[in-house]
Amino acid sequence: MNIVERAKAPTPKFFKVLRTIGLALLAVSGSIVAAPVALPAVVVTVAGYAAVAGGVLSAVSQITVEDKSHRQAQDDTRDNKKDEVKPETDVGGNG
């Protein structure tokens, strides 16, 4: 699955929330950096880091996909392991 397919695929609900938080963080920090008033250097620096964090959070959240076929395969494997009858072994050597 390439990046374009991942971006177009359905995103799990948790990552949709993270994406929204990242975009909001990016918007707020971008407006602070671009503010026409003089702000302390610390505020502008923190806003710059917050913008990067928001961008990364949004990008990673967008390309996270819920692969139902993979999940189904995992569930099938887990179910098959539960159904297996394990042979009894003589650990103590009481033969």
Summary of the structure (lengths in Angstrom):
residues: 95
radius of gyration: 24.4
end to end distance: 53.4
largest distance: 85.7
contacts: 205
relative contact order: 0.15
helix: 68%
strand: 0%
